[in-house]
Amino acid sequence: MLHLHRIFWSICRLQTGPQELPKSIILLLAVIFFGMIADTVATSILLPKLSNVDIVKTIIIYNLLLLAAIYLLLYLVGYKERGLQTITAIAGSGLYISLILLPALLMMNSVEQQVKSYILLILIDNVWRIAVNAHIFRHALSVSFLMAMILSVSYMLFGILLADYLLPSQTP
């Protein structure tokens, strides 16, 4: 278990690629499950007006569609055999980044502090995820870092559009 922790943390620090992870469906399901729990907690803090059912439904659909998109991309370019490790790396690194940033979300208590902290957290979160995902894509797809960065930003934008489509309207 400590070995897996070190691998995921190394991926988050751009030192290790997804090829270092074991090919394990159980590990993949575990990081997806715990990642969805972390995403649900973060979403309930950020969007308190949403019902728990809406949050859970949105998180499940969102994650499954994004991870399926990665697998489809790997399949289309002929790297289907790298799918399990790549998806595990994306989901696991996302879980680690969420767990690192979650305490800061929980500590925001005043509205003024929330606005300032929220902007900073979103910036840190997005930049870190783009860099980590580009690092993973570079290894998984055997492409240049520039192409991996383009894919990572596209992946993030697809996620934003998907979330915007899936989330219920926040009008009072």
N, C-alpha and C positions, 0 to 999 in steps of 0.2 A: 504494500500500500504506500509506504514512504517513497518507494521507487517511482510509482506513478505520480505522486505529488511532485517529485523533483522534475519529472519529464514535463508535466503541464506547466510548472512554474518556469522551466527553461524555454518552453514554447512562448510563453507570455513575455519573456525577456529577449526573444528573437535569437536564441542560442541553439535551439534544437528544432528539427523539423518533425512533421507528423509520422515519418517513417520510423521513429524511435518508439512509437506507441505499439502495444500488442494489437493484433487483429482479433478483437473480442467484441462480439455483439452484446455481451453482458455489460462490459465497460461502457460501450456506446449508450445503451439504454439507461445506465446509471447516471452518466453525466447529463443526458437529455432530461431525465426525470428531476434531478437536483437543480439543473439549470432552469427548468420551468418553475420550480418552487421559488428560486431566487428572483426570477423575472416577475412572478406573481406578487411577491412581497414588494418589490420595487414599484411595480405598476400601481398597486393599491395605495402606496404612499404618494406617488406622483399624480394619480388620478383618483382621488378619494370619492368622487361622485359615482364612479362606476360600480355596479354590483359585482360581487365575487364571481357569480356565474359568468357574467360578461368577460371579466378579466381572464378567468381560467380558459374559457372557450377561445378567446382571442389568442392567448399565449400558445395554446396547443396548435391551433391552425397555423399561426405565424411561424413557429419553430419548425413544424413539419414541412411547410412549403419552402422555407429557406433552405433547410437541409436537403430536401429533395432536389432543389435547383442545383445545389453543389454536386450531388450525385449525378444528375442529368448532364451537367457540364463535363464531369470526368468521363462519363460514358461516351459522350459525343466526340471527345478528343482522343479516345482510345486508352484511357487510364482507369478503366472500371475497377481493376484490382486494387487501386489506391483509395477507393471510395470509403471503405470502413475506417481506415486510419485518418483520412482527411476529415471526414465528418466528426469523428471522435475528437480530433484536435480542435476543430472549430467550436464544437459544443463545449468541450472541456475548458478551452481558454476563455470562452465567453462566460462560463460559470465562475472561473477564477477572477476575472475582471469584475464581474458583478459582486462577488463576495468581498472583494477589496474595497469597492466603492459603496457598498450597502451601508456600512456604519455611518458614513458621512450623511447619507440620506436620512437615516434614523435620527441623527442629532440635530437636524434643522428644525427649529421650533418657532421662530418668529417669521412673519410674512416677509419682512424686509431681508432677513437672513436667507430665507428660502429662495427668493428671486436671485440674489447674488450668487449663492452657493449652487443653485440649480444650473445656472449658466456655466459656471466653472466645471461642475461635475459632467455636464453634457459634453463640453469641449474635451475634457480629459478622456472620458469614456469613448467618444467617437474617434479621436486621434489614436488612442491606444488600440482599439479594435481594428481600425483600418490598417495600422502597421502590423499587427499580429496576423490578421487575415491575409495580408499581402505576403507576409513571410511564409505562411502555410501554403498559399496558392503557388508561390514560387517553387517550393519543394514538390508539391503534389502534381503540378502541371509541367514542370521543367521549363519554365519561361523566365524571361528577364525580370528583374525587380520592377522595372517601369510597367511592364505588362501586368504583373501581379498587382501592382498598386492600382492600375486602371480597373482591373477585375474587382479588387477589394472595395474601391469607391462605388463601383456599379452595384456590387452586392449590398452595400450599405444603403444606397439610394433605393434599390428594389425593396429592401426591408422597410424603409420609411414609407414608401408608397403603399406597401402591403399593410402596414400598421394603420395608416390613415384610412385605408379602405375597410379594414376589419373592425376598427374601434367604433363603437356607437358614438353618435353625436354628443358633444358635451354642452349643448345649449341648455340653459336653466328652464 
